[in-house]
Amino acid sequence: MTNSVRHARTSPGREISTEFSLTPARLRVAVSDACDVIPEARRAEEDDEGGRGLALVALLSSRWEVAPRRINAHCTIGKTVWFELDR
């Protein structure tokens, strides 16, 4: 969520959305925004104040991915970053 707020410079009215789903097997969290720029994990230096978000997601989650955000069957605007945690 922090990456979307800080980096997804989108037009007014283009909201950032979060979706949570819980099953007996896992928790899935998805964050979507209208920015088409695909985030890339980077190696943060020890004294950097940021740059660890995707690395933490990759370390702590069972699965994660960045995918185009589907508005409908014919339209994608932006992206969705999702991850799953096994219960």
N, C-alpha and C positions, 0 to 999 in steps of 0.2 A: 504494500500500500504506500509506503514511504517513497519508493521509486516512482510510482505513478504521480504522486503529489509533487515531487521535486523535479521530475524530468519530462513528464508528458505535457508539454506546452500545447494545450489544445484551446480551441475557440470557446468563448463563453457558451454555456448551455450544453457542452459536451462533458457529461459527468463521468466520474470514475465510479465504477460499481464493484461491489464485493459480494460473492456468493459462497455460502457455506453449506455443505451437505454432510450428514452423518449417517453411516450405516453400521451394522454390527461389526463390520470388518475394518472400517477406516473413516477418517475425517478428510474431506476434500475442501480446499480453500481456493477460490479463483478471484483474481483481481483483473478487471478489464478497464481499458481507457481507449480514447480515440486517436492516440498517437501511433503511427505506423512504424516508428523506430523500434527495432528488436533489441532488448537489453542484452548485454553480454557480461558474463562474469569476468571480473578482473582481480588481479592479485593486489590487495591493499598493502601498503607499507605499514610497519608497526605503529608509526605515529599518525597515520591518516585517520581522520575523523569519520570517514565513510568508505564505501566501496566494498562492504562485506555482505550485503544483503543476499545476493544470489548465491554466494559461496555458502552462507548459512542455510539457505533453502536446500541446496544440493546436499549438504552434510546431514541435515536433520530429517529430511523427508524420505519417504519410500520411493516416490516417483515425482517428477515435475517436468513441466514443458512450457514453452511459449508457442502460442498458436494464433492465427488470425481470429479476430473477434467476429462472430457471425451475427449479423443483424437479422437476416432472413436467408433463405436458400440461395439468393442471387447477389447478396451484398455483404461485404466485409468492410468494416471501418475500424482501424486500430488493431489491438491485440489483447489477448488474455494470457496471463501468467497464472498457472495453477500448480498446486502441489498436493500430495496426499501423505497422510501419516497413518500408518497401520496402528490399530488399537491393541 
